[in-house]
Amino acid sequence: MTDTMATKNPYMSQAHEILAIRKETQMEWTFRLAYDTEKTDPHPGCFYMLGIPGMGETPISFSEKGPGYLDFTLRNVGEVTDAIFAKKPGETIHLRGPLGNGWPMDQFRGKHMVLIGGGTGVAPIKSLMEAAYHDKDLFLSMTIVVGFRDHEAILFKEALDKYEKDDFFTTLYCLDNESHETWRKGFVTEYLKEIPFAEFGDDYAVALVGPPPMMHFSALELMKNGVEEDHIWQSFERKMYCGLGKCGHCRMNQDYVCIDGPIFNYTQAKKFVD
């Protein structure tokens, strides 16, 4: 299969070499795949269908991009991910994409950015963290609030440590069931009141990703603390099968998560009936 064929046919995937595999936790690993980011520069928040021919595909947002590579962080939860987790560096994984709309960077640029993530939901916002780390002129400031079950479930520990040490970032890290090192005990929702939205005026935006209950209650807590609905953006990566709006699996109300999303403004997302 040639690059031209895959470009013309969005149903066709391409094989990409695994450059490295990093075990984040027992269940979540990050796969670094060779990818020409100069030829195709994916938008933060968009997703790819990762797959093994003959096995199937799974939708995943990239967690980091760099010269010649993309990172994807997966949880091993089924047959497709079983097959991917059996792969080794030097072997290949098939990609189809980029797909979806991604984060609205034109609206985020020049704002105080607040990133809120829970569990594997931290992966879709890590691309924003990395963008801010490498370009301090992109946003006015960045506040990161992330939570995991316990210290053994922490993703991107090395990256989160470097953000914590960087004066540009304000970090609030918490664990559901314990305190550990600089991580506090409690749910993400408990710490949202510490974000100084009043100081931001109207120049802020919130990117919120995590399990549906976490996103629901976090949004309610944000609004309790004065955040406007239209300043909140959420990422949904659920029930996508074809990635092209053809199968109907990801339809919620009149919207298809794969083509109208996966990023939605809260004013729209709050009306979704799952």
TAGI-V420248 format. One record per run of one state. SS is the DSSP state (hx for helix, st for strand, lp for the rest). FROM is the first residue (numbers start at 1). TO is the last residue. If there is no record, write none. Layout:
BEGIN
ss = [SS/SS]
from = [FROM/FROM]
to = [TO/TO]
END
This chain:
BEGIN
ss = [lp/hx/lp/st/lp/st/lp/st/lp/st/lp/st/lp/hx/lp/st/lp/hx/lp/st/hx/lp/st/lp/hx/lp/hx/lp/st/lp/st/lp/st/lp/hx/lp/hx/lp/st/lp/hx/lp/hx/st/lp/st/lp/st/hx/lp/st/hx/lp]
from = [1/3/9/14/24/28/35/47/53/56/67/69/76/79/86/92/100/105/109/112/119/135/141/149/151/154/157/165/169/176/180/181/183/186/188/195/197/201/204/210/212/225/229/232/236/251/253/255/257/261/263/266/270]
to = [2/8/13/23/27/34/46/52/55/66/68/75/78/85/91/99/104/108/111/118/134/140/148/150/153/156/164/168/175/179/180/182/185/187/194/196/200/203/209/211/224/228/231/235/250/252/254/256/260/262/265/269/274]
END
